Amino acid sequence: MTIWFGLTTIPPVISSLHPPSQDSSDSSDSHGGKKGASARGDIASADSAQKVSTNASVKKDFEGMKLRIIYASTSGHTEHVVHVLKDFFAEKVPKLEVTLQSVESAKPEDLLKGDLLILASATWNIGATEGHMNPHMHTFLYKDAKDIDLTGRKVGIIALGDTRYFFTSRASERIRNYIQESGGTVFGFPMTIINEPYGQEDKVAKWGEKFLTKLQEL
């Protein structure tokens, strides 16, 4: 269950950020995956879109529009989800230019590139504290990009979570806090994927449909 209100804003810096142990791991991005595996070859369902078919009626072709997705992925789960989403967009609206970028390679100014931005992260437990975003994403947003002004910027959210933990998918709230603190606007409803994403490609595609429908309003 995701809680949206009455939350304390994440502190500017989390000390001793380090990959969690297996018992207190990235609540969705490491469960069942290999540590540090970022290559698509390590993702079990990497050809993942599985030609997901949808019934969405897209009126615009979005020619010339650019979407950037910056994601943090340690064991491949979040990476899998964003690749599924990109493949869905490529099939549905091939003229929409979608760029995937790992947070490790991102620079603060990348948050301002393109017409629209999506931030994607799993929910992590750091030390004995549950409910953080991936530490690489946290460091990027709250240290490297702490002075970025997102005023007028629309930002979508993708959050992964794990039912083993009380704060199942709280990364969504952490990302939302950063967007709003930086002057940006959350675009649409967050995508929330609980537990391993493999086999949940239809859910990703359905979210993609709603995202495109809202995008047509711009």
Secondary structure as UniProt FT lines:
FT   TURN            15..16
FT   HELIX           22..24
FT   TURN            27..32
FT   TURN            35..36
FT   HELIX           40..42
FT   TURN            44..51
FT   TURN            63..64
FT   STRAND          66..71
FT   HELIX           77..92
FT   TURN            94..95
FT   STRAND          97..102
FT   HELIX           103..105
FT   HELIX           108..112
FT   STRAND          116..126
FT   TURN            127..128
FT   STRAND          129..133
FT   HELIX           135..139
FT   HELIX           140..144
FT   TURN            145..147
FT   TURN            151..152
FT   STRAND          154..161
FT   TURN            163..164
FT   TURN            168..170
FT   HELIX           171..181
FT   TURN            182..183
FT   STRAND          185..186
FT   STRAND          191..194
FT   TURN            198..199
FT   HELIX           201..215
FT   TURN            216..217
//
